[in-house]
């Protein structure tokens, strides 16, 4: 997924646009500060997500990557490794949240219902206290989204919770160095309001179709121009992003609740052949077979305090389990502030209570989310060659008594519960001493009704 196109050349936007639509590489990413000394964590119970759990295992990481995962008596610890005794603790992959709003987001505005040109990373405060809550909850990768008050509110960005002072320090880049992210779309009541926004569900779908048709025309005009600057259409960075969605290089992350709204998304995805992840799907359990037949994954939220919007009234703890049994790939998300990132494990526990398998619930916190972000080959499991993103727990992942003790990203510790400042962010109240105000995507409109 490409967030930023290559730089414009003096001759105009022709070369840039052709490169962007063809998936051309941006400048190579800056070199990360890799972990220097090998680390060996021994004696812990290891939950690798893929493969059998190890009651007494050893995890060896070096250069920011996982080197070895195995039974303690079968792994030789390198003599130069820093050895850490983790007996009585649990190690598992870092958690992945496919839908998060921390960082003081501000995406599309009130001027139009579809704004694909908006890039959410232009509004993020990387020093926001919300990111400390994220790592305190064991999250190592997050998909930061604009809000859901628009049919299309902008481009999302996938972030690693590395230490850093700029948003660029946390970008996840593809093999060619391009910043990764998706597109945020929504339907249902959030985007139904006064013009220029749609007033009905049918008009919402019509506006979406219209914009995708424009994107197809833009793509075809560019192709027919064949590099001739005189024939190129005027550059449109919003349509560029939608062309990437049509090409499958940018995933559409789609907010939807009611069963009829879910089916509308599936209908549009089939019509325009874009890759989509359904988010929330409060009534997914009503159309689980239809979702499964479409081969579309779901990023689900489960809340233990019923209430909120009317279209989510039929949300059920059984939702994730029913979807899993139907053959749908399920991940969980926090939608932070809807669920505090520090309470992400609760989502999996509620899923199991509602009939989901333990294995499926743990995958929904890790590898399934990675796959929904096109990162399944890099994160989400403890396997040699993958990024050394892992967390250390005081007990079983699904126990209400377990705490996140440490969070590691690419072999570097980014959270330590024993550190007083980190402890404050793990247990403190609203903002943990920071005055940051949460983002209410539809608060102003809802207050008028």
RODO-2510 file (C-alpha; in nm, 4 decimals, decimal comma):
residues 449
     n   res          X          Y          Z
     1     x     0,0000     0,0000     0,0000
     2     x     0,1381     0,3382    -0,0984
     3     x     0,0659     0,6382     0,1185
     4     x     0,2934     0,9010    -0,0380
     5     x     0,3683     0,9115    -0,4118
     6     x     0,7227     0,9694    -0,5351
     7     x     0,8369     1,3307    -0,5577
     8     x     0,7283     1,5392    -0,8529
     9     x     0,9801     1,5861    -1,1287
    10     x     1,0345     1,9292    -1,2874
    11     x     0,8620     1,8177    -1,6088
    12     x     0,5285     1,7884    -1,4279
    13     x     0,3273     1,5121    -1,2695
    14     x     0,3302     1,2686    -1,5631
    15     x     0,6225     1,0537    -1,4592
    16     x     0,5235     1,0669    -1,0949
    17     x     0,1665     0,9549    -1,1599
    18     x     0,2690     0,6700    -1,3854
    19     x     0,5158     0,5477    -1,1277
    20     x     0,2589     0,5788    -0,8494
    21     x    -0,0108     0,3880    -1,0340
    22     x     0,2379     0,1208    -1,1338
    23     x     0,3505     0,0753    -0,7744
    24     x     0,6905     0,2381    -0,8153
    25     x     0,9330     0,2467    -0,5267
    26     x     0,9825     0,5531    -0,3133
    27     x     1,3262     0,6308    -0,1702
    28     x     1,4650     0,3506     0,0451
    29     x     1,3595     0,3673     0,4112
    30     x     1,5983     0,5006     0,6688
    31     x     1,8027     0,2341     0,8414
    32     x     1,6505     0,1232     1,1686
    33     x     1,8610     0,1138     1,4816
    34     x     1,8849    -0,2630     1,5126
    35     x     1,9368    -0,4528     1,8338
    36     x     2,3111    -0,5196     1,8630
    37     x     2,3546    -0,7822     2,1368
    38     x     2,1705    -1,1144     2,0925
    39     x     1,9025    -1,1722     2,3544
    40     x     1,8063    -1,5121     2,4935
    41     x     1,4930    -1,5375     2,7073
    42     x     1,4847    -1,8766     2,8728
    43     x     1,2460    -2,0784     3,0862
    44     x     0,9214    -1,9051     2,9864
    45     x     0,6078    -2,0644     2,8605
    46     x     0,6040    -1,9665     2,4931
    47     x     0,2851    -1,9225     2,2914
    48     x     0,4110    -1,8961     1,9315
    49     x     0,0547    -1,8807     1,7821
    50     x     0,1636    -2,1138     1,5025
    51     x     0,3032    -2,4374     1,6406
    52     x     0,2704    -2,6041     1,9793
    53     x     0,2981    -2,4092     2,3022
    54     x     0,6233    -2,4715     2,4901
    55     x     0,5985    -2,5093     2,8664
    56     x     0,9682    -2,4249     2,9103
    57     x     1,1008    -2,2563     2,6021
    58     x     1,3824    -2,0373     2,4797
    59     x     1,3459    -1,7385     2,2494
    60     x     1,6597    -1,5987     2,0867
    61     x     1,6522    -1,2708     1,8956
    62     x     1,9292    -1,0777     1,7218
    63     x     1,9418    -0,7842     1,4849
    64     x     1,5746    -0,7134     1,5490
    65     x     1,4700    -1,0563     1,4197
    66     x     1,3704    -1,3872     1,5762
    67     x     1,6526    -1,6370     1,5419
    68     x     1,5310    -1,9411     1,7352
    69     x     1,2195    -2,0579     1,9177
    70     x     1,2306    -2,3963     2,0859
    71     x     1,2203    -2,6103     2,3968
    72     x     1,4704    -2,4956     2,6569
    73     x     1,6584    -2,8271     2,6553
    74     x     1,6854    -2,8286     2,2752
    75     x     1,8237    -2,4774     2,2130
    76     x     2,1859    -2,3739     2,2548
    77     x     2,2177    -2,0182     2,3793
    78     x     2,4937    -1,8215     2,2007
    79     x     2,7805    -1,7398     2,4379
    80     x     2,7598    -1,3668     2,3609
    81     x     2,3856    -1,3431     2,4224
    82     x     2,2279    -1,1485     2,7056
    83     x     2,0526    -1,4220     2,9014
    84     x     1,7209    -1,3469     3,0774
    85     x     1,5507    -1,5963     3,3078
    86     x     1,1745    -1,5770     3,2468
    87     x     1,0612    -1,8809     3,4423
    88     x     0,6958    -1,8533     3,5412
    89     x     0,6200    -1,5974     3,2715
    90     x     0,4523    -1,6216     2,9315
    91     x     0,5884    -1,4957     2,5989
    92     x     0,3767    -1,4453     2,2878
    93     x     0,3878    -1,2262     1,9753
    94     x     0,3137    -0,8563     2,0059
    95     x    -0,0544    -0,7755     1,9645
    96     x    -0,1822    -0,6181     1,6431
    97     x    -0,4704    -0,3728     1,6417
    98     x    -0,6270    -0,3348     1,2995
    99     x    -0,8380    -0,0331     1,3987
   100     x    -0,7101     0,2371     1,6326
   101     x    -0,7503     0,6140     1,6735
   102     x    -0,4768     0,7191     1,9175
   103     x    -0,2524     1,0152     1,8519
   104     x    -0,5032     1,2988     1,8315
   105     x    -0,6319     1,2105     1,4871
   106     x    -0,8118     1,4573     1,2626
   107     x    -0,8973     1,3254     0,9185
   108     x    -1,1546     1,4436     0,6653
   109     x    -1,3581     1,7581     0,7335
   110     x    -1,7179     1,8630     0,6642
   111     x    -1,6657     1,9769     0,3044
   112     x    -1,7397     1,6441     0,1332
   113     x    -1,8475     1,2869     0,2160
   114     x    -1,5544     1,1247     0,0315
   115     x    -1,2014     1,2586     0,0859
   116     x    -0,9480     0,9964    -0,0263
   117     x    -0,6728     1,2579    -0,0528
   118     x    -0,6499     1,2922     0,3285
   119     x    -0,3480     1,1175     0,4829
   120     x    -0,4037     1,0521     0,8511
   121     x    -0,0358     1,0626     0,9382
   122     x    -0,0354     1,4379     0,8694
   123     x    -0,2445     1,4862     1,1851
   124     x    -0,0761     1,2460     1,4290
   125     x     0,1112     1,3521     1,7407
   126     x     0,3681     1,0777     1,7840
   127     x     0,4399     1,1943     2,1409
   128     x     0,0755     1,1592     2,2459
   129     x     0,0264     0,9652     2,5697
   130     x    -0,2068     0,7297     2,3834
   131     x     0,0922     0,5551     2,2311
   132     x     0,2196     0,4772     2,5805
   133     x    -0,1150     0,3123     2,6567
   134     x    -0,0741     0,1128     2,3365
   135     x     0,2557    -0,0476     2,4374
   136     x     0,1346    -0,0882     2,7963
   137     x    -0,1385    -0,3077     2,6500
   138     x     0,1123    -0,5180     2,4549
   139     x     0,0272    -0,3723     2,1129
   140     x     0,3271    -0,3560     1,8812
   141     x     0,1576    -0,2748     1,5483
   142     x    -0,1482    -0,0546     1,4923
   143     x    -0,3539     0,0604     1,1959
   144     x    -0,4269     0,4259     1,2708
   145     x    -0,7525     0,5326     1,1088
   146     x    -0,9402     0,8540     1,0457
   147     x    -1,2939     0,8547     1,1815
   148     x    -1,6084     0,6960     1,0433
   149     x    -1,8197     1,0061     0,9914
   150     x    -1,7559     0,9981     0,6151
   151     x    -1,8148     0,7495     0,3377
   152     x    -1,4401     0,7747     0,2788
   153     x    -1,2439     0,9682     0,5393
   154     x    -0,8902     0,9200     0,4140
   155     x    -0,5842     0,6996     0,4074
   156     x    -0,4806     0,4972     0,7114
   157     x    -0,1233     0,4294     0,8201
   158     x     0,0324     0,1160     0,9697
   159     x     0,2684     0,1965     1,2571
   160     x     0,5232    -0,0017     1,4577
   161     x     0,5530     0,1087     1,8175
   162     x     0,9254     0,1789     1,7922
   163     x     1,0758     0,4532     2,0032
   164     x     1,0981     0,7780     1,8108
   165     x     1,0180     1,1462     1,7988
   166     x     0,8628     1,1614     1,4510
   167     x     0,5882     0,9725     1,2759
   168     x     0,8447     0,8626     1,0173
   169     x     1,0244     0,6688     1,2925
   170     x     0,7189     0,4443     1,3221
   171     x     0,6202     0,3978     0,9600
   172     x     0,6028     0,0398     0,8338
   173     x     0,7415     0,0253     0,4823
   174     x     0,7093    -0,2407     0,2175
   175     x     1,0039    -0,4123     0,0514
   176     x     1,0490    -0,1176    -0,1862
   177     x     1,0495     0,1384     0,0936
   178     x     0,6935     0,2662     0,0535
   179     x     0,4863     0,3647     0,3559
   180     x     0,2092     0,1144     0,4193
   181     x    -0,1547     0,1881     0,4920
   182     x    -0,5090     0,1403     0,3654
   183     x    -0,8232     0,3421     0,2954
   184     x    -1,0915     0,4040     0,5585
   185     x    -1,4515     0,3814     0,4382
   186     x    -1,7802     0,3634     0,6260
   187     x    -2,1516     0,3229     0,5790
   188     x    -2,4566     0,3209     0,8020
   189     x    -2,5770     0,6094     1,0169
   190     x    -2,2426     0,7828     1,0795
   191     x    -2,2233     0,9398     0,7353
   192     x    -2,5969     1,0107     0,6915
   193     x    -2,6563     1,3807     0,7534
   194     x    -2,7261     1,7070     0,5748
   195     x    -2,5892     1,7805     0,2261
   196     x    -2,3293     1,7502     0,0883
   197     x    -2,3448     1,4253     0,2842
   198     x    -2,5968     1,1555     0,1852
   199     x    -2,9371     1,1433     0,3463
   200     x    -3,0069     0,7720     0,2956
   201     x    -2,8246     0,4406     0,2721
   202     x    -2,9016     0,4085    -0,0983
   203     x    -2,7607     0,7537    -0,1731
   204     x    -2,4499     0,6597     0,0274
   205     x    -2,3859     0,3614    -0,1975
   206     x    -2,4563     0,5700    -0,5082
   207     x    -2,1930     0,8262    -0,4108
   208     x    -1,9380     0,5524    -0,3529
   209     x    -2,0108     0,3962    -0,6911
   210     x    -1,9748     0,7344    -0,8582
   211     x    -1,6316     0,7917    -0,7066
   212     x    -1,5034     0,4455    -0,7968
   213     x    -1,6229     0,4974    -1,1546
   214     x    -1,4229     0,8219    -1,1636
   215     x    -1,1209     0,6322    -1,0354
   216     x    -1,1598     0,3753    -1,3140
   217     x    -1,1798     0,6525    -1,5712
   218     x    -0,8730     0,8219    -1,4219
   219     x    -0,6809     0,4935    -1,4329
   220     x    -0,7777     0,4279    -1,7954
   221     x    -0,6990     0,7813    -1,9118
   222     x    -0,3555     0,7540    -1,7544
   223     x    -0,2944     0,4208    -1,9215
   224     x    -0,4040     0,5538    -2,2617
   225     x    -0,1744     0,8534    -2,2253
   226     x     0,1198     0,6119    -2,2254
   227     x     0,3496     0,8695    -2,0728
   228     x     0,2544     1,1577    -2,3024
   229     x     0,2280     1,4668    -2,0743
   230     x    -0,0127     1,6344    -2,3164
   231     x    -0,2625     1,3498    -2,2776
   232     x    -0,2343     1,2940    -1,9037
   233     x    -0,5368     1,3922    -1,6924
   234     x    -0,4802     1,6591    -1,4251
   235     x    -0,3230     1,4984    -1,1222
   236     x    -0,5690     1,3952    -0,8482
   237     x    -0,4048     1,2480    -0,5382
   238     x    -0,7388     1,1239    -0,4064
   239     x    -0,8130     0,9274    -0,7211
   240     x    -0,4565     0,7956    -0,7147
   241     x    -0,5295     0,6377    -0,3768
   242     x    -0,8543     0,4870    -0,5055
   243     x    -0,6745     0,3476    -0,8105
   244     x    -0,4402     0,1742    -0,5697
   245     x    -0,7449     0,0203    -0,4012
   246     x    -0,8752    -0,0950    -0,7390
   247     x    -0,5333    -0,2474    -0,8113
   248     x    -0,5343    -0,4326    -0,4766
   249     x    -0,2236    -0,2586    -0,3454
   250     x    -0,4194    -0,0624    -0,0838
   251     x    -0,6730    -0,2462     0,1324
   252     x    -1,0116    -0,0884     0,2039
   253     x    -1,0860    -0,0939     0,5777
   254     x    -1,4633    -0,0570     0,5965
   255     x    -1,6648     0,0419     0,9037
   256     x    -2,0048    -0,1308     0,8949
   257     x    -2,2519    -0,2569     1,1565
   258     x    -2,5946    -0,3698     1,0337
   259     x    -2,6322    -0,6852     0,8286
   260     x    -2,7789    -0,4958     0,5329
   261     x    -2,4894    -0,2488     0,5403
   262     x    -2,2451    -0,5418     0,5487
   263     x    -2,4040    -0,6867     0,2369
   264     x    -2,3841    -0,3485     0,0637
   265     x    -2,0072    -0,3456     0,1220
   266     x    -1,9749    -0,6977    -0,0173
   267     x    -2,1796    -0,5933    -0,3206
   268     x    -1,9565    -0,2917    -0,3877
   269     x    -1,6371    -0,4905    -0,3357
   270     x    -1,7535    -0,7475    -0,5893
   271     x    -1,8634    -0,4780    -0,8354
   272     x    -1,5322    -0,2911    -0,8276
   273     x    -1,3048    -0,5785    -0,7247
   274     x    -1,1352    -0,4044    -0,4333
   275     x    -0,9871    -0,5904    -0,1372
   276     x    -1,1770    -0,5183     0,1810
   277     x    -1,1655    -0,5884     0,5532
   278     x    -1,5003    -0,5465     0,7286
   279     x    -1,4687    -0,3628     1,0600
   280     x    -1,6992    -0,3886     1,3625
   281     x    -1,9647    -0,6083     1,1881
   282     x    -2,1966    -0,5969     1,4903
   283     x    -2,4529    -0,8017     1,2981
   284     x    -2,1988    -1,0193     1,1195
   285     x    -2,3475    -1,3212     1,2924
   286     x    -2,6683    -1,2693     1,0903
   287     x    -2,4851    -1,2996     0,7550
   288     x    -2,1832    -1,5102     0,8500
   289     x    -2,2268    -1,7529     0,5604
   290     x    -2,2500    -1,4705     0,3078
   291     x    -1,9298    -1,3146     0,4443
   292     x    -1,7553    -1,6509     0,4316
   293     x    -1,8622    -1,7134     0,0715
   294     x    -1,7225    -1,3747    -0,0264
   295     x    -1,3886    -1,4684     0,1307
   296     x    -1,3771    -1,1391     0,3197
   297     x    -1,2072    -1,1126     0,6622
   298     x    -1,3603    -0,9338     0,9592
   299     x    -1,2039    -0,7120     1,2225
   300     x    -1,4439    -0,7409     1,5143
   301     x    -1,4997    -0,5378     1,8269
   302     x    -1,6684    -0,6827     2,1364
   303     x    -1,7647    -0,4514     2,4185
   304     x    -1,8714    -0,5484     2,7684
   305     x    -2,0775    -0,2339     2,8244
   306     x    -2,3781    -0,2413     2,5885
   307     x    -2,5063     0,0892     2,4609
   308     x    -2,4023     0,3541     2,2135
   309     x    -2,5346     0,3646     1,8607
   310     x    -2,8674     0,2100     1,7728
   311     x    -2,7334     0,0212     1,4705
   312     x    -2,5082    -0,1805     1,7050
   313     x    -2,7927    -0,2898     1,9315
   314     x    -2,7695    -0,6529     1,8127
   315     x    -2,3987    -0,6813     1,8867
   316     x    -2,3377    -1,0132     2,0590
   317     x    -2,0506    -1,1864     2,2370
   318     x    -2,1205    -1,4823     2,0102
   319     x    -2,0398    -1,2805     1,6967
   320     x    -1,6718    -1,3736     1,6647
   321     x    -1,7387    -1,7403     1,7392
   322     x    -2,0182    -1,7641     1,4821
   323     x    -1,7988    -1,5989     1,2188
   324     x    -1,5094    -1,8307     1,3038
   325     x    -1,7277    -2,1399     1,2735
   326     x    -1,8567    -2,0174     0,9356
   327     x    -1,4988    -2,0050     0,8073
   328     x    -1,4411    -1,6287     0,8263
   329     x    -1,0944    -1,5026     0,9206
   330     x    -1,1461    -1,2949     1,2365
   331     x    -0,9251    -1,0360     1,4033
   332     x    -1,0038    -0,8112     1,6969
   333     x    -0,9496    -0,4380     1,7304
   334     x    -0,9763    -0,1821     2,0075
   335     x    -1,1168     0,1188     1,8193
   336     x    -0,9366     0,3036     2,0995
   337     x    -1,1035     0,5032     2,2695
   338     x    -1,3996     0,2664     2,2392
   339     x    -1,1881     0,0015     2,4100
   340     x    -0,8740     0,1212     2,5850
   341     x    -0,5655    -0,0344     2,4252
   342     x    -0,4580    -0,1533     2,7696
   343     x    -0,7615    -0,3838     2,7751
   344     x    -0,7152    -0,5503     2,4370
   345     x    -0,6820    -0,8990     2,5867
   346     x    -1,0346    -0,8645     2,7212
   347     x    -1,1590    -0,8780     2,3617
   348     x    -1,0234    -1,2296     2,3140
   349     x    -1,1587    -1,3444     2,6487
   350     x    -1,5064    -1,2180     2,5588
   351     x    -1,4777    -1,3968     2,2249
   352     x    -1,4019    -1,7262     2,3965
   353     x    -1,6878    -1,6704     2,6379
   354     x    -1,9106    -1,6322     2,3326
   355     x    -1,8026    -1,9597     2,1747
   356     x    -1,4810    -1,8771     1,9913
   357     x    -1,1945    -2,1241     2,0165
   358     x    -0,8920    -2,0321     2,2283
   359     x    -0,6666    -2,0804     1,9273
   360     x    -0,8878    -1,8581     1,7122
   361     x    -0,9046    -1,5873     1,9791
   362     x    -0,5251    -1,5698     2,0138
   363     x    -0,4854    -1,5581     1,6356
   364     x    -0,7419    -1,2778     1,6311
   365     x    -0,5078    -1,0719     1,8506
   366     x    -0,1994    -1,1436     1,6426
   367     x    -0,1487    -1,3186     1,3093
   368     x    -0,4948    -1,2634     1,1629
   369     x    -0,4578    -0,8908     1,2158
   370     x    -0,1133    -0,9064     1,0567
   371     x    -0,2595    -1,0763     0,7509
   372     x    -0,5329    -0,8144     0,7216
   373     x    -0,2562    -0,5525     0,6968
   374     x    -0,0534    -0,7548     0,4438
   375     x     0,2103    -0,8126     0,7130
   376     x     0,1597    -1,1814     0,7840
   377     x     0,5057    -1,2714     0,6560
   378     x     0,6720    -1,0281     0,8975
   379     x     0,4808    -1,0219     1,2255
   380     x     0,2061    -1,1996     1,4199
   381     x     0,3826    -1,5237     1,5177
   382     x     0,7059    -1,6253     1,6882
   383     x     0,8949    -1,7823     1,3992
   384     x     1,2581    -1,7545     1,2872
   385     x     1,3079    -1,4695     1,0431
   386     x     1,0130    -1,2609     1,1616
   387     x     1,0434    -0,9281     1,3406
   388     x     1,1282    -0,9663     1,7095
   389     x     0,7982    -0,8165     1,8276
   390     x     0,6886    -0,9946     2,1448
   391     x     0,5425    -0,9390     2,4891
   392     x     0,6144    -1,0862     2,8310
   393     x     0,3094    -1,1636     3,0450
   394     x     0,2714    -1,2509     3,4112
   395     x     0,0296    -1,5342     3,3298
   396     x    -0,2070    -1,6831     3,0735
   397     x    -0,3148    -1,4412     2,7984
   398     x    -0,6843    -1,4972     2,8657
   399     x    -0,6686    -1,4614     3,2426
   400     x    -0,8091    -1,1404     3,3882
   401     x    -0,5246    -1,1508     3,6418
   402     x    -0,2436    -1,1455     3,3846
   403     x    -0,0460    -0,8279     3,3230
   404     x     0,1741    -0,7130     3,0366
   405     x     0,5171    -0,6919     3,1980
   406     x     0,7266    -0,6012     2,8947
   407     x     0,6696    -0,5078     2,5307
   408     x     0,9470    -0,5500     2,2718
   409     x     0,9564    -0,4168     1,9169
   410     x     1,2232    -0,5406     1,6765
   411     x     1,4354    -0,6602     1,9654
   412     x     1,4129    -0,3372     2,1653
   413     x     1,2186    -0,3050     2,4901
   414     x     0,9629    -0,0250     2,4545
   415     x     0,7627    -0,0892     2,7728
   416     x     0,8647    -0,2179     3,1154
   417     x     0,6026    -0,2324     3,3887
   418     x     0,8780    -0,2073     3,6495
   419     x     0,9728     0,1361     3,5165
   420     x     0,7792     0,3975     3,7196
   421     x     0,6864     0,6074     3,4166
   422     x     0,5720     0,3035     3,2195
   423     x     0,3806     0,1812     3,5227
   424     x     0,1941     0,5126     3,5332
   425     x     0,0791     0,4639     3,1745
   426     x    -0,0192     0,1040     3,2495
   427     x    -0,2404     0,1785     3,5488
   428     x    -0,3064     0,5539     3,5419
   429     x    -0,6406     0,7074     3,4625
   430     x    -0,7502     0,9227     3,1722
   431     x    -0,4427     1,0263     2,9779
   432     x    -0,2134     0,9019     3,2573
   433     x    -0,1443     1,2611     3,3529
   434     x    -0,1760     1,4006     3,0002
   435     x    -0,4560     1,6373     2,9037
   436     x    -0,5068     1,4779     2,5591
   437     x    -0,8745     1,4869     2,4579
   438     x    -1,0161     1,1763     2,2866
   439     x    -1,1383     1,2087     1,9294
   440     x    -1,5150     1,1857     1,8774
   441     x    -1,5682     1,1226     1,5075
   442     x    -1,9410     1,1903     1,5080
   443     x    -1,9977     1,3661     1,8395
   444     x    -2,1119     1,7013     1,7026
   445     x    -2,3675     1,5478     1,4686
   446     x    -2,4987     1,3005     1,7261
   447     x    -2,5509     1,5784     1,9812
   448     x    -2,7951     1,7497     1,7421
   449     x    -3,0246     1,4493     1,7160
***
